[in-house]
Structure formats: C-alpha cells, structure tokens
Amino acid sequence: MSQGLIPATILTGFLGSGKTTLLKRVLSESHGQKIAVIENEFGSENIDNDILVQDSREEIIQLNNGCVCCSIREDLRTTLSELAEKKRKGDLDFDRVVIETTGLADPGPVAQTFFMDDEIAEVYLLDSILTLVDAKHADGQLDTRQEARRQVGFADQIFISKTDLVAEGEVQALVHRLKHMNPRAPQRQVHFGEVPIAEVFDLRGFNLNAKLDIDPEFLKPDGGHEHHDDDDDHEHGEHCDHPHHHHHDDDVKSFVFHADRPLNPAKLEDFLGAIVQVYGPKMLRYKGVLHMQGSERKVIFQGVHQLMGSDLGPKWAPGEKKASKMVFIGIDLPRDILLQGLEQCVS
C-alpha cells in the first residue's frame, strides 16, 4: 500500500444480490480493521439497525465495533473529503473505506472520482470494484438491465451468491456468461456473505502493476472461448450438453488483443487517444501488459471510460517471451476497428 493512502473498495451488485449481507459479515468480523462504510442510499436495503449505534441525527453513525457508516446526502466527493478531514482531526478513526452503491448504480463515475479529483487522489487509493451477482435472478437481470451488465464489466472480483438455489448446470452457464463479459475478474461462489476478508480487501485491482489475470483459455490466439462470439453458424443443437449462451447476446463483451512484435509508442498513444475520445463512455475497463519498442521494461496500462494511465513495470525476464496482451471490456465496442487499429501500431 502506498504510504498513508486510505484504501477504498467499491461494492456493487443488483438489488437482492447480497451486498448488505456481505457488508454486515465484513463489519461484524473481528479483523481488527476499522472500516468506514459509505452507503449510496439509506433505503430499505441499508445496514440493519441491530449493528448500528443510533446516537445522533448526524449523517455519520458509529457502529458497535468502532466502524463508521455514513449516507451520501451530497456527492461522493464531498463525503470522502469530510471523512478524510475528520480522520485528520482525530474525530474519526478508520483504516479503509467501503462504498456500497445502489443496486441501480453504474460504478464508473464512482471509480472515476478517485482519479479525476486531485484532493481525493492524494488521500485515497481505489483498491477494487467487487460485484455481487445473484445466481437465481442473474440471467433475467443481465438480459433486461444494462446496469447489471455494466456492474459485471467493471468488476475486479465477482462474487456469485445464492448458487444453492439453482442447478449446477445453471451456475456453470452463468460462470461462462460472466467470463465472456469480463474475463479479467476472478469469480467465487459465496454463501450468505461468508467471504474471507483477504478476498475482499487489498486485491489491488486498480494497481497498474497488479498482474493481468485472464483465464488462459481466453488468451489462445485462435480464441479458446473467444470464437463463440463470432461464428453464428455454429449454433449448438438441443442435444449439446455443455451450456453455451448464444441466446444471450450481451452488449457488454470483452476481447483480447495480442501482438508478438513490439508496439510503436507514438502510434499507440495516438490511436488509444482517438479511441477513448469516441468510445470512452462505452469503454468500461481496459488493461494491458505491453511490449514497447525501445523499452527493456514492460509497460502496464489500464483505463476506466476516458481515463487511462500507464506505468513502467518490471524488466522482461531473461528468456521471457516479449509480447503484448490487452483486454477491453465495454458496451458494443467495435472489435474489428479496435483490433485493426492496434495492429497498425505494431512496429
């Protein structure tokens, strides 16, 4: 962790997916951490009164175990600034922040707050976006609600809840579907919010140097799972026993770009700059490890919507194959234009 920065976690997921259950579990576990919870709305789904100490009309409420909870009356930025100020003055003590978004929220603007605002960026470090998916209702929600699909696209880690309520085949079909939408987020099945704290915090999903975890199947140049997106003539018959989801033509999709030859830095910067100008709002998350011309070190880049950043990573190890791989997750992104444009950046 960077010295002094307060780590922040964004918890998202559709109504009823178990966000509050997970939060209560995290808050009541004795892990010795003081957590400030920011709730995007105090509504019917808020943290139950039995773990709150109701002592004032103030918007910040102390929890029994020393954690604090506050609702957002204004924008997130204001709330984060106020919390940081109270911590500085010694009025409040907390080690990290969890932001629970409403079931309908798009996590994008919440994530962007941590990058766009210098004052926030100097105090907080965005650790990761966690998305809860309710196995029982996921297909319907993903079919009908773009917010649910966006939440999956943004995730650094996906927790699938309520798997005990559906057949194993349905769970596997859901896992497969989510992987198409977001191959870089590991998935884990959770029961009643019982998740070890180590799998919730300090995941470093937004750390540029964190390794790019993608299912290796996705990284086969001819596509592992990938080819299922394109060959429409390859519809599975009813007798097919593995659950593919051709009937789900989700608008949130991912694709991976590979190049063995080095990329030209100036061309790449121009191309990506132009792409985010046009498609930024539809680009949810993108991330890559790049082999750049003239650099002995890996270049690691990632972005959210229009905001992107890059960092020099470690040196290529002796004997390591130098290659670039990027994953793009977005809404109806023009895969062909992006892949062709990136090909033009290869030197």
ChimeraX attribute file (.defattr): number of C-alpha atoms within 10 A of each C-alpha:
attribute: neighborCount
match mode: 1-to-1
recipient: residues
	/A:1	11
	/A:2	8
	/A:3	5
	/A:4	11
	/A:5	16
	/A:6	19
	/A:7	20
	/A:8	24
	/A:9	24
	/A:10	22
	/A:11	26
	/A:12	29
	/A:13	31
	/A:14	25
	/A:15	17
	/A:16	15
	/A:17	24
	/A:18	24
	/A:19	30
	/A:20	19
	/A:21	18
	/A:22	21
	/A:23	18
	/A:24	16
	/A:25	17
	/A:26	19
	/A:27	23
	/A:28	13
	/A:29	13
	/A:30	10
	/A:31	9
	/A:32	9
	/A:33	15
	/A:34	19
	/A:35	21
	/A:36	27
	/A:37	26
	/A:38	23
	/A:39	22
	/A:40	20
	/A:41	16
	/A:42	14
	/A:43	10
	/A:44	7
	/A:45	16
	/A:46	15
	/A:47	18
	/A:48	11
	/A:49	9
	/A:50	9
	/A:51	14
	/A:52	16
	/A:53	15
	/A:54	14
	/A:55	10
	/A:56	9
	/A:57	7
	/A:58	10
	/A:59	12
	/A:60	20
	/A:61	20
	/A:62	20
	/A:63	22
	/A:64	14
	/A:65	17
	/A:66	18
	/A:67	22
	/A:68	23
	/A:69	21
	/A:70	20
	/A:71	21
	/A:72	18
	/A:73	13
	/A:74	9
	/A:75	11
	/A:76	19
	/A:77	16
	/A:78	13
	/A:79	18
	/A:80	21
	/A:81	15
	/A:82	12
	/A:83	22
	/A:84	19
	/A:85	14
	/A:86	13
	/A:87	14
	/A:88	11
	/A:89	10
	/A:90	10
	/A:91	9
	/A:92	18
	/A:93	18
	/A:94	19
	/A:95	16
	/A:96	20
	/A:97	25
	/A:98	22
	/A:99	23
	/A:100	24
	/A:101	20
	/A:102	21
	/A:103	21
	/A:104	15
	/A:105	18
	/A:106	19
	/A:107	26
	/A:108	19
	/A:109	13
	/A:110	18
	/A:111	21
	/A:112	16
	/A:113	17
	/A:114	21
	/A:115	19
	/A:116	12
	/A:117	11
	/A:118	11
	/A:119	13
	/A:120	18
	/A:121	15
	/A:122	13
	/A:123	16
	/A:124	22
	/A:125	23
	/A:126	25
	/A:127	25
	/A:128	25
	/A:129	29
	/A:130	28
	/A:131	27
	/A:132	31
	/A:133	33
	/A:134	24
	/A:135	22
	/A:136	20
	/A:137	14
	/A:138	21
	/A:139	18
	/A:140	10
	/A:141	17
	/A:142	23
	/A:143	15
	/A:144	12
	/A:145	13
	/A:146	17
	/A:147	18
	/A:148	27
	/A:149	26
	/A:150	28
	/A:151	28
	/A:152	30
	/A:153	32
	/A:154	30
	/A:155	28
	/A:156	24
	/A:157	23
	/A:158	28
	/A:159	27
	/A:160	25
	/A:161	25
	/A:162	19
	/A:163	17
	/A:164	13
	/A:165	11
	/A:166	12
	/A:167	11
	/A:168	11
	/A:169	12
	/A:170	15
	/A:171	21
	/A:172	14
	/A:173	16
	/A:174	21
	/A:175	17
	/A:176	17
	/A:177	22
	/A:178	24
	/A:179	23
	/A:180	23
	/A:181	24
	/A:182	30
	/A:183	28
	/A:184	27
	/A:185	25
	/A:186	16
	/A:187	20
	/A:188	14
	/A:189	20
	/A:190	21
	/A:191	15
	/A:192	13
	/A:193	22
	/A:194	15
	/A:195	16
	/A:196	12
	/A:197	13
	/A:198	8
	/A:199	12
	/A:200	18
	/A:201	17
	/A:202	16
	/A:203	17
	/A:204	19
	/A:205	23
	/A:206	18
	/A:207	17
	/A:208	21
	/A:209	19
	/A:210	12
	/A:211	12
	/A:212	17
	/A:213	12
	/A:214	16
	/A:215	15
	/A:216	11
	/A:217	13
	/A:218	21
	/A:219	20
	/A:220	13
	/A:221	13
	/A:222	10
	/A:223	15
	/A:224	13
	/A:225	17
	/A:226	18
	/A:227	13
	/A:228	15
	/A:229	16
	/A:230	8
	/A:231	9
	/A:232	10
	/A:233	6
	/A:234	11
	/A:235	13
	/A:236	14
	/A:237	7
	/A:238	6
	/A:239	6
	/A:240	9
	/A:241	9
	/A:242	10
	/A:243	15
	/A:244	17
	/A:245	17
	/A:246	14
	/A:247	8
	/A:248	11
	/A:249	11
	/A:250	19
	/A:251	16
	/A:252	26
	/A:253	26
	/A:254	26
	/A:255	23
	/A:256	22
	/A:257	18
	/A:258	19
	/A:259	18
	/A:260	13
	/A:261	16
	/A:262	18
	/A:263	22
	/A:264	17
	/A:265	18
	/A:266	9
	/A:267	16
	/A:268	18
	/A:269	12
	/A:270	11
	/A:271	17
	/A:272	18
	/A:273	15
	/A:274	12
	/A:275	16
	/A:276	18
	/A:277	13
	/A:278	12
	/A:279	17
	/A:280	21
	/A:281	14
	/A:282	18
	/A:283	26
	/A:284	26
	/A:285	26
	/A:286	22
	/A:287	23
	/A:288	23
	/A:289	25
	/A:290	26
	/A:291	26
	/A:292	21
	/A:293	14
	/A:294	10
	/A:295	14
	/A:296	15
	/A:297	18
	/A:298	22
	/A:299	20
	/A:300	25
	/A:301	20
	/A:302	21
	/A:303	21
	/A:304	25
	/A:305	20
	/A:306	19
	/A:307	16
	/A:308	17
	/A:309	12
	/A:310	16
	/A:311	14
	/A:312	16
	/A:313	17
	/A:314	12
	/A:315	12
	/A:316	15
	/A:317	11
	/A:318	7
	/A:319	6
	/A:320	8
	/A:321	10
	/A:322	19
	/A:323	17
	/A:324	21
	/A:325	17
	/A:326	20
	/A:327	23
	/A:328	26
	/A:329	27
	/A:330	29
	/A:331	21
	/A:332	14
	/A:333	19
	/A:334	10
	/A:335	16
	/A:336	9
	/A:337	11
	/A:338	17
	/A:339	14
	/A:340	11
	/A:341	16
	/A:342	20
	/A:343	16
	/A:344	14
	/A:345	20
	/A:346	19
	/A:347	12
